[in-house]
């Protein structure tokens, strides 16, 4: 078997066999196949696509390239959640405790962020003392005892994906749905959960801007999950504006805690309950969607979900006083208001640009070596559908620098204001099963 023949076959639009994909991944990991041949294959896949079977074979081989986490010592049906990413996305901090409060084990491995803000792990490190690195036994014991643990990803989880992504990033082949789907699903399957619920974002702040592309990606990932014996559900959710009102690391922890304490941040609460409902249904805890959502509402309102979040913090060494008194979370030196220059209704928000503004404040990383500033970020005051007068505050920049005119400009330009009232925003577009 020769790599050049595999490249030619895919270039000509033919489907690769499982043996050919196994040969390609195995040879690349052993460094028997050079980058330039893999680059050529990635470009051929970009243009010719892959069948569902090919994508499943690719995912299976990426999973087999590294560690596969054994969660069998954890009692019960393990359900994982993954988001394709967005601005202000802090649902893990609500969904995890909610699902744990319903009695379902959540053994979550998360990463650090590159871009708008930190990842889930960076955000949790806003809480003084919180340990994201546990031994495998500590991780399992915590989930068995508290139903919830969130740790950093192992360094050897789907290593073929890391190599392939680095190559795709410099060869303009990132935007390929089969390659995106296999990348995401390989890490989720290697993480060992029995079932997977995916939050696939769509809109200006999402990786997939159009609903059609988001739906294609969602369907692709659900199919991969089924073919590899993982029950998988995808929820397509809105990212035409940031989720909630807080963007930043400590900011987002704060807002998630407030929702767990009963604050009505409607879009954030709606999405968290939607995702948690599907997680409880695949685990067989509730009989139908209505029972699930009503029960989960009660778990927020009666404080049980917040109790589970506090258990997570205590179990992993975090300072529980910080989540009981949110003013103790890291903060910023300055609060700078971004004012509206016109009156009217907010029709659109370039969520990506608001995310970029947060990164410039120090809430995210432009490169993997950048340090996160946990206390900075953006607090939105107005969102789509709100009416503003000239001079009203659109957002507050939580900054450690006094002169942030360039960031004010970015945020101001991210808002689109018109005289007529816009249609109501839809949070959930579709559920793919």
C-alpha positions in Angstrom: 0.0 0.0 0.0 1.4 3.4 -1.0 0.4 6.9 0.3 0.6 8.3 -3.2 -2.2 5.9 -4.4 -4.4 6.9 -1.4 -4.0 10.6 -2.3 -4.8 9.9 -6.0 -7.8 7.9 -5.1 -9.3 10.6 -2.9 -8.3 13.3 -5.4 -10.4 11.4 -7.9 -13.4 11.4 -5.5 -13.3 7.8 -4.6 -14.0 6.5 -1.1 -11.1 5.2 1.0 -11.3 1.8 2.7 -10.8 1.3 6.4 -7.5 -0.4 5.7 -6.3 2.7 3.7 -7.2 5.1 6.5 -5.6 2.8 9.1 -2.4 2.8 6.9 -2.4 6.6 6.6 -3.0 7.4 10.3 -0.6 4.7 11.5 2.2 5.7 9.1 1.8 9.4 9.9 2.0 8.7 13.6 5.2 6.6 13.1 6.6 9.3 10.9 6.8 7.0 7.9 4.5 9.3 6.0 5.8 12.9 5.5 3.8 16.1 6.2 3.6 17.0 2.5 1.8 13.8 1.6 -0.7 14.2 4.5 -1.2 17.9 3.4 -2.0 16.7 -0.1 -4.6 14.2 1.3 -6.1 16.8 3.6 -6.6 19.1 0.5 -8.1 16.2 -1.5 -10.5 15.6 1.4 -11.3 19.3 1.6 -12.5 19.3 -2.0 -13.9 15.8 -2.4 -15.4 15.3 1.1 -15.8 11.9 2.8 -18.6 9.4 3.1 -20.1 8.7 6.5 -18.2 5.4 6.6 -14.9 7.1 5.8 -15.4 9.7 8.5 -16.2 7.0 11.0 -13.1 5.1 10.0 -11.0 8.2 10.3 -12.4 9.0 13.8 -11.9 5.4 15.0 -8.2 5.5 14.0 -7.6 8.9 15.6 -9.1 7.6 18.8 -6.9 4.5 18.6 -3.8 6.7 18.2 -3.6 7.5 21.9 -5.2 6.9 25.3 -8.8 5.7 25.7 -10.1 6.7 29.1 -11.7 3.8 31.0 -14.6 5.2 33.0 -16.0 1.8 33.9 -15.1 2.2 37.6 -17.6 5.1 37.7 -21.1 3.9 38.6 -24.0 4.7 36.3 -24.5 5.9 32.7 -21.8 8.5 31.9 -22.8 11.4 29.6 -20.5 14.0 28.2 -21.3 17.4 26.7 -19.3 19.3 24.1 -19.8 22.8 22.7 -18.3 23.8 19.3 -17.4 27.1 21.0 -18.7 30.7 21.1 -18.5 33.9 23.0 -19.6 33.9 26.6 -20.3 30.1 26.6 -20.2 29.0 30.2 -22.9 26.3 30.1 -20.6 23.6 31.5 -20.7 25.3 34.9 -24.5 25.1 34.9 -25.1 21.9 33.0 -22.6 19.8 34.9 -24.1 20.5 38.4 -27.6 20.2 37.0 -27.0 16.8 35.6 -25.1 15.7 38.7 -28.0 16.9 40.8 -30.3 14.6 38.8 -28.0 11.7 39.8 -26.1 11.3 36.6 -22.2 11.0 36.7 -20.4 13.8 34.8 -16.8 12.9 34.3 -15.6 15.9 32.2 -12.2 16.5 30.6 -11.9 20.0 29.2 -9.2 22.0 27.5 -7.6 25.5 27.7 -8.7 28.2 25.3 -7.1 29.8 22.3 -8.9 32.8 21.2 -11.7 35.0 22.7 -11.4 33.8 26.4 -9.9 30.9 28.3 -11.4 27.4 28.0 -13.4 25.7 30.7 -10.2 24.9 32.6 -8.9 28.5 32.5 -12.2 29.8 33.8 -12.3 27.3 36.7 -8.8 28.5 37.6 -10.4 31.9 38.3 -11.4 30.2 41.6 -8.3 30.4 43.9 -7.0 26.9 44.8 -9.0 25.0 42.2 -7.0 22.0 41.0 -7.5 21.0 37.4 -5.0 18.2 37.5 -6.1 15.1 39.5 -4.8 11.5 39.5 -7.1 9.1 37.6 -8.2 7.6 40.9 -9.0 11.0 42.4 -11.0 11.8 39.3 -13.0 8.6 39.5 -13.5 8.8 43.3 -14.8 12.4 43.0 -17.3 11.4 40.3 -18.5 8.4 42.3 -18.9 10.5 45.5 -20.2 13.9 44.1 -21.4 12.9 40.6 -19.2 15.6 39.0 -15.5 16.3 38.3 -13.9 18.6 35.7 -10.2 18.1 34.9 -7.7 19.0 32.2 -7.3 16.7 29.2 -4.6 14.1 29.3 -1.7 14.9 27.1 -2.1 11.7 25.0 -5.8 11.9 24.1 -6.2 11.5 20.3 -2.6 12.6 19.5 -3.2 12.0 15.8 -5.8 14.8 15.9 -3.3 17.3 17.3 -0.8 16.4 14.5 -3.5 16.6 11.8 -5.0 19.9 13.2 -1.6 21.6 13.3 -1.1 20.7 9.6 -4.7 21.7 8.6 -4.2 25.1 10.3 -1.2 26.0 8.0 -2.7 24.4 4.8 -6.1 26.2 4.8 -8.0 22.9 5.3 -9.6 23.6 8.7 -13.0 24.3 7.2 -13.8 20.7 6.2 -16.9 19.2 7.8 -15.6 15.6 7.8 -12.3 16.7 9.3 -14.0 19.0 11.9 -16.4 16.2 12.9 -13.7 13.6 13.2 -11.6 15.9 15.3 -14.3 16.7 17.8 -15.7 13.2 18.0 -12.4 11.5 18.4 -11.7 13.4 21.6 -15.2 12.8 23.0 -15.1 9.1 22.2 -11.6 8.7 23.7 -12.8 10.4 26.8 -14.9 7.3 27.6 -18.5 8.5 28.0 -21.4 6.2 27.2 -23.4 9.0 25.5 -22.6 12.4 24.1 -24.7 15.6 23.8 -23.3 18.2 21.4 -24.0 21.9 21.5 -23.4 23.0 17.9 -23.3 26.8 17.6 -24.6 28.8 14.6 -24.3 32.5 13.8 -21.8 35.4 13.8 -19.9 34.1 16.8 -19.8 30.5 15.8 -17.2 28.4 13.9 -20.1 27.6 11.5 -21.8 30.9 10.5 -24.7 29.5 8.5 -27.5 27.2 9.9 -27.0 24.9 6.9 -23.3 24.3 7.7 -24.1 23.9 11.4 -26.7 21.3 10.6 -24.4 19.4 8.3 -21.7 19.3 11.0 -24.3 18.2 13.6 -25.6 15.4 11.5 -22.1 14.3 10.6 -21.1 14.1 14.3 -24.3 12.3 15.3 -23.7 9.7 12.6 -20.1 9.2 13.7 -21.3 8.6 17.3 -23.9 6.1 16.2 -21.4 4.2 14.0 -19.0 4.0 16.9 -21.6 2.8 19.4 -22.1 6.1 21.3 -25.6 7.5 21.6 -25.1 11.0 20.3 -27.5 14.0 20.2 -26.8 17.5 18.8 -28.5 20.7 19.8 -28.1 23.5 17.3 -28.1 26.8 19.3 -27.8 30.5 18.5 -24.5 32.4 18.6 -25.5 35.5 16.8 -24.8 37.3 20.0 -22.8 36.3 23.1 -24.4 33.9 25.5 -25.5 35.7 28.6 -24.1 39.0 29.5 -20.6 38.2 30.8 -17.5 37.5 28.6 -14.2 36.7 30.4 -13.0 34.1 32.9 -14.0 35.1 36.4 -16.9 37.1 34.8 -18.4 33.9 33.3 -17.9 31.9 36.5 -19.8 34.6 38.3 -22.7 34.6 35.8 -23.0 30.8 35.9 -23.1 30.9 39.7 -25.8 33.6 39.6 -27.9 31.4 37.3 -27.4 28.4 39.7 -28.6 30.7 42.4 -31.8 31.5 40.5 -31.0 34.6 38.5 -33.0 34.7 35.2 -30.4 35.1 32.5 -32.9 33.8 30.0 -30.8 32.7 27.0 -28.1 31.0 29.2 -30.7 29.3 31.5 -32.7 28.1 28.5 -29.7 26.6 26.7 -28.3 25.0 29.9 -31.6 23.3 30.7 -32.0 22.2 27.1 -28.6 20.5 27.1 -29.1 19.0 30.5 -32.5 17.7 29.6 -31.1 15.7 26.7 -28.3 14.4 28.9 -30.8 13.1 31.5 -33.0 11.5 28.8 -30.1 9.5 27.2 -29.2 8.4 30.7 -32.8 7.2 31.3 -33.5 9.3 34.4 -36.6 10.9 33.0 -39.3 9.5 30.8 -39.8 12.5 28.4 -38.6 16.0 27.6 -41.3 17.8 29.5 -40.6 15.9 32.7 -36.9 16.4 32.3 -37.1 20.2 31.8 -39.6 20.7 34.6 -37.5 18.6 37.0 -34.3 20.4 36.0 -36.0 23.8 36.6 -36.7 22.6 40.2 -33.1 21.5 40.7 -32.0 25.1 40.0 -34.8 26.7 42.0 -34.4 24.5 45.1 -30.6 25.1 45.2 -29.6 21.4 44.6 -27.7 22.2 41.4 -25.8 25.0 43.2 -24.9 22.6 46.0 -23.4 20.2 43.4 -21.3 23.1 42.0 -20.0 23.9 45.5 -19.2 20.2 46.0 -17.1 20.3 42.8 -15.2 23.4 44.1 -14.5 21.9 47.5 -13.5 18.5 46.1 -10.9 20.0 43.8 -9.4 22.4 46.4 -11.1 25.6 45.4 -11.9 28.4 47.8 -15.7 27.9 48.5 -15.9 31.4 50.0 -15.4 32.8 46.5 -18.6 31.3 45.0 -20.6 32.2 48.2 -19.4 35.8 47.9 -18.8 36.5 44.2 -17.1 39.9 45.0 -14.1 37.8 46.0 -13.5 36.5 42.5 -10.7 38.2 40.5 -11.6 41.7 39.2 -10.1 44.5 37.1 -8.6 47.9 37.9 -10.9 49.9 35.6 -14.5 49.8 34.4 -14.9 51.7 31.1 -18.3 52.3 29.6 -19.0 51.9 25.8 -21.7 54.4 24.8 -24.1 54.2 22.0 -23.7 56.9 19.4 -27.3 56.6 18.1 -30.8 55.6 19.2 -32.9 52.7 18.1 -33.2 49.0 18.5 -30.2 46.6 18.6 -30.6 44.5 15.5 -27.4 42.6 15.4 -24.2 42.0 17.3 -20.9 40.8 15.8 -20.3 38.2 18.5 -16.8 37.4 17.1 -15.7 41.0 17.3 -16.9 41.3 21.0 -14.9 38.1 21.6 -11.8 39.7 20.0 -12.2 42.8 22.2 -12.2 40.5 25.3 -9.0 38.9 24.0 -7.4 42.3 23.6 -8.3 43.1 27.2 -6.3 39.9 28.2 -9.2 37.5 28.7 -8.0 35.2 25.9 -4.9 34.0 24.1 -3.6 35.1 20.7 -1.0 32.4 21.0 -0.9 29.2 23.1 1.9 30.7 25.3 0.0 33.9 26.3 -1.1 34.2 29.9 -4.7 34.6 30.8 -5.9 37.5 32.9 -8.7 36.0 34.9 -10.2 39.4 36.1 -10.7 41.2 32.8 -13.5 40.9 30.3 -16.7 42.5 29.1 -20.1 43.0 30.8 -22.9 43.6 28.2 -25.6 46.0 29.1 -27.6 45.7 25.9 -28.4 42.8 23.6 -30.4 42.2 20.4 -34.0 43.5 20.8 -33.1 46.2 23.4 -33.9 49.8 22.7 -31.1 52.4 23.3 -30.9 56.2 23.4 -27.9 58.0 22.2 -25.4 58.0 25.1 -26.8 54.8 26.7 -24.2 52.2 27.9 -23.9 49.3 25.5 -21.2 47.4 27.5 -18.7 47.8 30.3 -15.0 46.9 29.7 -13.4 45.4 32.8 -9.8 46.4 32.1 -6.5 46.6 33.8 -5.5 49.4 31.4 -7.0 52.9 31.5 -6.6 53.7 27.9 -8.6 51.2 25.8 -9.9 53.4 23.0 -9.1 50.8 20.4 -11.2 48.2 22.3 -14.1 50.6 22.8 -14.1 51.1 19.0 -14.3 47.4 18.3 -17.2 46.9 20.7 -19.1 49.9 19.5 -18.8 48.8 15.9 -20.0 45.3 16.8 -23.5 46.7 17.5 -25.9 47.2 14.6 -28.7 49.6 15.5 -31.9 50.3 13.5 -35.1 52.3 14.0 -37.5 49.3 13.7 -37.8 46.5 16.3 -36.2 43.2 15.3 -37.8 39.8 15.4 -37.4 37.8 18.6 -34.1 35.8 18.8 -34.5 32.0 18.7 -32.1 30.2 21.1 -32.6 26.6 19.9 -32.8 26.0 16.2 -33.0 22.2 15.9 -32.2 18.9 17.8 -30.5 16.2 15.7 -30.8 12.6 16.9 
